[in-house]
Amino acid sequence: MTPEERVEQHLAIVTQQARGVVASHLDQARSPEALRRAVFAVYAYEEQTKAALVSSLARDPKCLPVCAPGCAFCCHLSVFASVPELLTLAAHLRSTLTPAALAARTEGIRETAAAVRDLSQAERAQSKRACPLLDVATRQCGVYAARPLACRAYNSCDAGVCEQAFDAALTHWDLPTDLFQLTVSRNARKGLLSAVFAAGLDPGPYELVTGLDVALRIPDADARWLAGEPIFEAAETRIGRERRSGWRQAFGPTDP
């Protein structure tokens, strides 16, 4: 078996295993605590899988991630996250920030959500609006440990390309990436989404900022979502509506 075939075979089961991780937690109990355990279990599985691939397979030395603290061009993109990730991130903010800091962060999220809700992809890029979770002083993610899989997937092997795309407000560009990191995270995300979909719940994904606005604004959002209430429909954006049908095909029922 060639190295390429080994990679393909390994990645083929990432979605299935990530789905199993989520399902095992939700089968035990449909509670906010079980949901958060499921999300962090998927994050741990994703990290372990990436590490295993990196240690066992050769990578192109010309294309290794150059992402580093302070490089935040990608923190101005339109990012989507599953509902479980949004709820887990809201819980993380509530548990790690002081009341005053949480109120300020919530207000920043609300303002950004209102500003981007009706923007097209091109308008969003032109706005150059930063994620409200980005620490302006350090230009680092303020919730790095709880960041969603979309952020964990994104990487660049050339920061210059990222800067050029940001300056030109591009919506599509050729970015050299580490495919191990990108595909493992994306397959883990598909497993998370498909497990939630199979459980009869709204998996999302929704834009990070508008979804987080809902999760923070509604105190019992996790319990209401677990009960089947479509509370995150209020988080829909113009970009999300344009992508919704394709997502449902991607993470719908999969073979066990």
Contacts in CASP RR format, 6 or more apart in sequence:
PFRMAT RR
TARGET T0000
AUTHOR 0000-0000-0000
METHOD contacts of the structure
MODEL  1
MTPEERVEQHLAIVTQQARGVVASHLDQARSPEALRRAVFAVYAYEEQTK
AALVSSLARDPKCLPVCAPGCAFCCHLSVFASVPELLTLAAHLRSTLTPA
ALAARTEGIRETAAAVRDLSQAERAQSKRACPLLDVATRQCGVYAARPLA
CRAYNSCDAGVCEQAFDAALTHWDLPTDLFQLTVSRNARKGLLSAVFAAG
LDPGPYELVTGLDVALRIPDADARWLAGEPIFEAAETRIGRERRSGWRQA
FGPTDP
1 9 0 8 1.000
3 57 0 8 1.000
3 58 0 8 1.000
6 57 0 8 1.000
7 53 0 8 1.000
7 57 0 8 1.000
7 180 0 8 1.000
10 49 0 8 1.000
10 53 0 8 1.000
11 183 0 8 1.000
11 184 0 8 1.000
11 187 0 8 1.000
14 49 0 8 1.000
14 183 0 8 1.000
14 184 0 8 1.000
14 187 0 8 1.000
14 188 0 8 1.000
14 191 0 8 1.000
15 187 0 8 1.000
15 188 0 8 1.000
15 190 0 8 1.000
15 191 0 8 1.000
15 194 0 8 1.000
15 254 0 8 1.000
16 191 0 8 1.000
16 254 0 8 1.000
16 255 0 8 1.000
16 256 0 8 1.000
17 45 0 8 1.000
18 42 0 8 1.000
18 45 0 8 1.000
18 46 0 8 1.000
18 187 0 8 1.000
18 188 0 8 1.000
18 189 0 8 1.000
18 190 0 8 1.000
18 191 0 8 1.000
18 192 0 8 1.000
18 195 0 8 1.000
19 191 0 8 1.000
19 192 0 8 1.000
19 194 0 8 1.000
19 195 0 8 1.000
19 198 0 8 1.000
19 254 0 8 1.000
20 191 0 8 1.000
20 195 0 8 1.000
21 38 0 8 1.000
21 41 0 8 1.000
21 42 0 8 1.000
21 45 0 8 1.000
21 195 0 8 1.000
22 38 0 8 1.000
22 39 0 8 1.000
22 41 0 8 1.000
22 42 0 8 1.000
22 84 0 8 1.000
22 191 0 8 1.000
22 192 0 8 1.000
22 195 0 8 1.000
22 196 0 8 1.000
23 195 0 8 1.000
23 198 0 8 1.000
23 199 0 8 1.000
24 38 0 8 1.000
25 34 0 8 1.000
25 35 0 8 1.000
25 37 0 8 1.000
25 38 0 8 1.000
25 41 0 8 1.000
26 34 0 8 1.000
26 35 0 8 1.000
26 38 0 8 1.000
26 195 0 8 1.000
26 196 0 8 1.000
26 199 0 8 1.000
28 34 0 8 1.000
30 199 0 8 1.000
30 226 0 8 1.000
31 226 0 8 1.000
32 87 0 8 1.000
32 91 0 8 1.000
32 222 0 8 1.000
32 223 0 8 1.000
32 226 0 8 1.000
35 84 0 8 1.000
35 87 0 8 1.000
35 88 0 8 1.000
35 222 0 8 1.000
35 226 0 8 1.000
36 87 0 8 1.000
36 88 0 8 1.000
36 91 0 8 1.000
38 84 0 8 1.000
38 192 0 8 1.000
39 84 0 8 1.000
39 85 0 8 1.000
39 88 0 8 1.000
39 192 0 8 1.000
40 88 0 8 1.000
42 149 0 8 1.000
42 188 0 8 1.000
42 191 0 8 1.000
42 192 0 8 1.000
43 149 0 8 1.000
43 152 0 8 1.000
45 188 0 8 1.000
46 149 0 8 1.000
46 152 0 8 1.000
46 184 0 8 1.000
46 185 0 8 1.000
46 188 0 8 1.000
49 184 0 8 1.000
49 188 0 8 1.000
50 180 0 8 1.000
50 181 0 8 1.000
50 184 0 8 1.000
50 185 0 8 1.000
53 180 0 8 1.000
53 184 0 8 1.000
54 180 0 8 1.000
57 180 0 8 1.000
59 178 0 8 1.000
59 180 0 8 1.000
62 157 0 8 1.000
63 157 0 8 1.000
63 176 0 8 1.000
63 177 0 8 1.000
63 178 0 8 1.000
64 157 0 8 1.000
64 178 0 8 1.000
65 155 0 8 1.000
65 156 0 8 1.000
65 157 0 8 1.000
65 177 0 8 1.000
65 178 0 8 1.000
65 181 0 8 1.000
66 156 0 8 1.000
66 157 0 8 1.000
66 158 0 8 1.000
66 159 0 8 1.000
67 74 0 8 1.000
67 155 0 8 1.000
67 156 0 8 1.000
67 159 0 8 1.000
69 138 0 8 1.000
69 139 0 8 1.000
69 140 0 8 1.000
70 138 0 8 1.000
70 139 0 8 1.000
70 140 0 8 1.000
71 139 0 8 1.000
71 159 0 8 1.000
71 162 0 8 1.000
72 130 0 8 1.000
72 134 0 8 1.000
72 139 0 8 1.000
72 140 0 8 1.000
73 159 0 8 1.000
73 162 0 8 1.000
73 163 0 8 1.000
73 165 0 8 1.000
73 166 0 8 1.000
74 151 0 8 1.000
74 154 0 8 1.000
74 156 0 8 1.000
74 162 0 8 1.000
75 130 0 8 1.000
75 131 0 8 1.000
75 134 0 8 1.000
75 139 0 8 1.000
75 141 0 8 1.000
76 128 0 8 1.000
76 129 0 8 1.000
76 130 0 8 1.000
76 131 0 8 1.000
76 166 0 8 1.000
77 125 0 8 1.000
77 154 0 8 1.000
78 116 0 8 1.000
78 121 0 8 1.000
78 124 0 8 1.000
78 207 0 8 1.000
78 239 0 8 1.000
79 131 0 8 1.000
79 148 0 8 1.000
79 150 0 8 1.000
79 151 0 8 1.000
79 207 0 8 1.000
79 208 0 8 1.000
79 209 0 8 1.000
80 150 0 8 1.000
80 204 0 8 1.000
80 205 0 8 1.000
80 206 0 8 1.000
80 207 0 8 1.000
80 208 0 8 1.000
80 240 0 8 1.000
80 243 0 8 1.000
81 89 0 8 1.000
81 148 0 8 1.000
81 149 0 8 1.000
81 150 0 8 1.000
81 205 0 8 1.000
81 206 0 8 1.000
81 208 0 8 1.000
81 211 0 8 1.000
82 148 0 8 1.000
82 149 0 8 1.000
82 189 0 8 1.000
82 192 0 8 1.000
82 193 0 8 1.000
82 196 0 8 1.000
82 203 0 8 1.000
82 204 0 8 1.000
82 205 0 8 1.000
83 196 0 8 1.000
83 201 0 8 1.000
83 202 0 8 1.000
83 203 0 8 1.000
83 204 0 8 1.000
83 205 0 8 1.000
83 206 0 8 1.000
83 225 0 8 1.000
83 232 0 8 1.000
84 192 0 8 1.000
84 196 0 8 1.000
84 203 0 8 1.000
85 148 0 8 1.000
85 149 0 8 1.000
85 192 0 8 1.000
86 148 0 8 1.000
86 206 0 8 1.000
86 208 0 8 1.000
86 211 0 8 1.000
86 212 0 8 1.000
86 214 0 8 1.000
86 215 0 8 1.000
86 232 0 8 1.000
86 235 0 8 1.000
87 215 0 8 1.000
87 221 0 8 1.000
87 222 0 8 1.000
87 225 0 8 1.000
88 146 0 8 1.000
89 143 0 8 1.000
89 146 0 8 1.000
89 147 0 8 1.000
89 148 0 8 1.000
89 212 0 8 1.000
89 215 0 8 1.000
90 212 0 8 1.000
90 215 0 8 1.000
90 216 0 8 1.000
90 221 0 8 1.000
90 222 0 8 1.000
91 222 0 8 1.000
92 143 0 8 1.000
92 145 0 8 1.000
92 146 0 8 1.000
93 102 0 8 1.000
93 105 0 8 1.000
93 106 0 8 1.000
93 143 0 8 1.000
93 216 0 8 1.000
94 102 0 8 1.000
94 216 0 8 1.000
97 105 0 8 1.000
105 132 0 8 1.000
105 133 0 8 1.000
106 216 0 8 1.000
106 217 0 8 1.000
108 132 0 8 1.000
109 132 0 8 1.000
109 133 0 8 1.000
109 209 0 8 1.000
109 212 0 8 1.000
109 213 0 8 1.000
109 216 0 8 1.000
110 213 0 8 1.000
110 217 0 8 1.000
111 132 0 8 1.000
112 129 0 8 1.000
112 131 0 8 1.000
112 132 0 8 1.000
112 209 0 8 1.000
113 207 0 8 1.000
113 209 0 8 1.000
113 210 0 8 1.000
113 211 0 8 1.000
113 212 0 8 1.000
113 213 0 8 1.000
113 235 0 8 1.000
115 127 0 8 1.000
115 129 0 8 1.000
116 124 0 8 1.000
116 127 0 8 1.000
116 129 0 8 1.000
116 207 0 8 1.000
116 209 0 8 1.000
116 210 0 8 1.000
116 237 0 8 1.000
117 210 0 8 1.000
117 237 0 8 1.000
117 238 0 8 1.000
118 237 0 8 1.000
118 238 0 8 1.000
119 127 0 8 1.000
119 237 0 8 1.000
119 238 0 8 1.000
119 239 0 8 1.000
120 238 0 8 1.000
120 239 0 8 1.000
121 171 0 8 1.000
121 239 0 8 1.000
121 242 0 8 1.000
122 169 0 8 1.000
122 171 0 8 1.000
124 239 0 8 1.000
125 169 0 8 1.000
125 170 0 8 1.000
125 171 0 8 1.000
126 169 0 8 1.000
128 166 0 8 1.000
128 169 0 8 1.000
130 136 0 8 1.000
131 141 0 8 1.000
131 208 0 8 1.000
131 209 0 8 1.000
132 209 0 8 1.000
133 141 0 8 1.000
133 142 0 8 1.000
133 143 0 8 1.000
133 208 0 8 1.000
134 140 0 8 1.000
134 141 0 8 1.000
134 142 0 8 1.000
135 141 0 8 1.000
135 142 0 8 1.000
141 147 0 8 1.000
141 151 0 8 1.000
148 208 0 8 1.000
149 185 0 8 1.000
149 186 0 8 1.000
149 188 0 8 1.000
149 189 0 8 1.000
149 192 0 8 1.000
150 185 0 8 1.000
150 189 0 8 1.000
150 205 0 8 1.000
150 208 0 8 1.000
152 181 0 8 1.000
152 185 0 8 1.000
153 181 0 8 1.000
153 182 0 8 1.000
153 184 0 8 1.000
153 185 0 8 1.000
153 186 0 8 1.000
153 189 0 8 1.000
154 182 0 8 1.000
155 177 0 8 1.000
155 178 0 8 1.000
155 181 0 8 1.000
155 182 0 8 1.000
156 162 0 8 1.000
156 175 0 8 1.000
156 176 0 8 1.000
156 177 0 8 1.000
157 175 0 8 1.000
157 176 0 8 1.000
157 177 0 8 1.000
157 178 0 8 1.000
158 175 0 8 1.000
158 176 0 8 1.000
161 173 0 8 1.000
161 174 0 8 1.000
161 175 0 8 1.000
161 176 0 8 1.000
162 175 0 8 1.000
164 170 0 8 1.000
164 173 0 8 1.000
165 173 0 8 1.000
165 175 0 8 1.000
190 250 0 8 1.000
190 251 0 8 1.000
191 251 0 8 1.000
191 254 0 8 1.000
192 203 0 8 1.000
193 203 0 8 1.000
193 204 0 8 1.000
193 205 0 8 1.000
193 247 0 8 1.000
193 250 0 8 1.000
193 251 0 8 1.000
193 252 0 8 1.000
194 203 0 8 1.000
194 251 0 8 1.000
194 252 0 8 1.000
194 253 0 8 1.000
194 254 0 8 1.000
196 202 0 8 1.000
196 203 0 8 1.000
196 204 0 8 1.000
197 203 0 8 1.000
197 251 0 8 1.000
197 252 0 8 1.000
197 253 0 8 1.000
198 252 0 8 1.000
198 253 0 8 1.000
200 228 0 8 1.000
201 225 0 8 1.000
201 226 0 8 1.000
201 228 0 8 1.000
202 225 0 8 1.000
202 228 0 8 1.000
202 230 0 8 1.000
202 232 0 8 1.000
202 233 0 8 1.000
203 251 0 8 1.000
204 232 0 8 1.000
204 247 0 8 1.000
205 247 0 8 1.000
206 214 0 8 1.000
206 232 0 8 1.000
206 235 0 8 1.000
206 236 0 8 1.000
206 237 0 8 1.000
206 240 0 8 1.000
207 235 0 8 1.000
207 237 0 8 1.000
207 239 0 8 1.000
207 240 0 8 1.000
210 235 0 8 1.000
210 236 0 8 1.000
210 237 0 8 1.000
211 232 0 8 1.000
211 235 0 8 1.000
213 235 0 8 1.000
214 221 0 8 1.000
214 231 0 8 1.000
214 232 0 8 1.000
214 234 0 8 1.000
214 235 0 8 1.000
215 221 0 8 1.000
215 222 0 8 1.000
218 224 0 8 1.000
218 231 0 8 1.000
221 231 0 8 1.000
224 231 0 8 1.000
225 231 0 8 1.000
225 232 0 8 1.000
END
